[in-house]
Amino acid sequence: MGIHTELGKSRLLPVGERLRRAPWWALVALLLGILFAWHIHTDQTYNEIFRAILNGVGITIYVTAVAYSAALFLGLLIAFARLSKNPIIYQVATFYVEIVRGVPALVLLLYIAFVGFDLFVRALNGLGTWLIDNKLLVSLGEQLQAVMLRDIDNLTRATVALVIAYSPFISEIFRAGIESIPRGQMEAARSLGMGYWQAMRYVILPQAIRNVLPPLGNDLIAMLKDSSLVSVLGVREITGEGRVGAARSFKTFETYNIMAFLYLCMTLMLSAVVRWLERRTSEGRN
């Protein structure tokens, strides 16, 4: 009902007001994008650079999709821990959130790639030695003892680092969304015989997710852009391919123009999808 009312009001606006509210920026951006795409197609230099950088698009999408999916899951678990009445679970989760959010993403990426994974490999080696010494699962112990840091590729390290970097922010979004639902709904669900997790799954979370969809969409777009940070580890995504190409050809102007164009195309498409989802969820509420 509310949506129909708003549509009716928009039709009653003067023509000048409707023209003022029209998304002219999107039309200008679309025209500039078409012109630039045509220039890439017709100019040999731009076309060659574009084809080279295009090889990194798949890695960028892969890193973003895998890291964001894992960060969503981990963030939801941390949000439940932050809502827990157990003081130990609450304090551990809060410590994780506050510490990780206070470290820049690039520093965290380097720390996890070269320090965190080194400690992880040493722990695996130590566990393998212990298993062998105690004659427990000797074959597994030998495999763990043989693991080396170089066996873990930079793509895996970068993906894990992004998961750890974004999960605290996502957890706070989930926590705020869950706390925005009136407590009476949880009490009503429990009074109907639902357990806590059943009420959370069927009553609270569906409403909370609708509330937090916009900030979750913003985080997805931010992660897509921050995936460029993995190039510092030598991962050949868009930025990595662009840096290598610019170093070889010395055509930095053309290379970075194409890099910016590709990122802009992907972020604008994601923004359009997020806005569409927001409209669908708002229609469901009304």
Secondary structure as GFF3:
##gff-version 3
##sequence-region A 1 286
A	DSSP	alpha_helix	2	12	.	.	.	ID=ss1
A	DSSP	alpha_helix	15	21	.	.	.	ID=ss2
A	DSSP	alpha_helix	24	42	.	.	.	ID=ss3
A	DSSP	alpha_helix	44	54	.	.	.	ID=ss4
A	DSSP	alpha_helix	57	83	.	.	.	ID=ss5
A	DSSP	alpha_helix	87	101	.	.	.	ID=ss6
A	DSSP	alpha_helix	105	111	.	.	.	ID=ss7
A	DSSP	pi_helix	112	116	.	.	.	ID=ss8
A	DSSP	alpha_helix	117	133	.	.	.	ID=ss9
A	DSSP	alpha_helix	138	145	.	.	.	ID=ss10
A	DSSP	three_ten_helix	149	151	.	.	.	ID=ss11
A	DSSP	alpha_helix	154	179	.	.	.	ID=ss12
A	DSSP	alpha_helix	183	191	.	.	.	ID=ss13
A	DSSP	alpha_helix	196	199	.	.	.	ID=ss14
A	DSSP	pi_helix	200	204	.	.	.	ID=ss15
A	DSSP	alpha_helix	205	226	.	.	.	ID=ss16
A	DSSP	three_ten_helix	227	233	.	.	.	ID=ss17
A	DSSP	alpha_helix	238	249	.	.	.	ID=ss18
A	DSSP	alpha_helix	252	285	.	.	.	ID=ss19
###
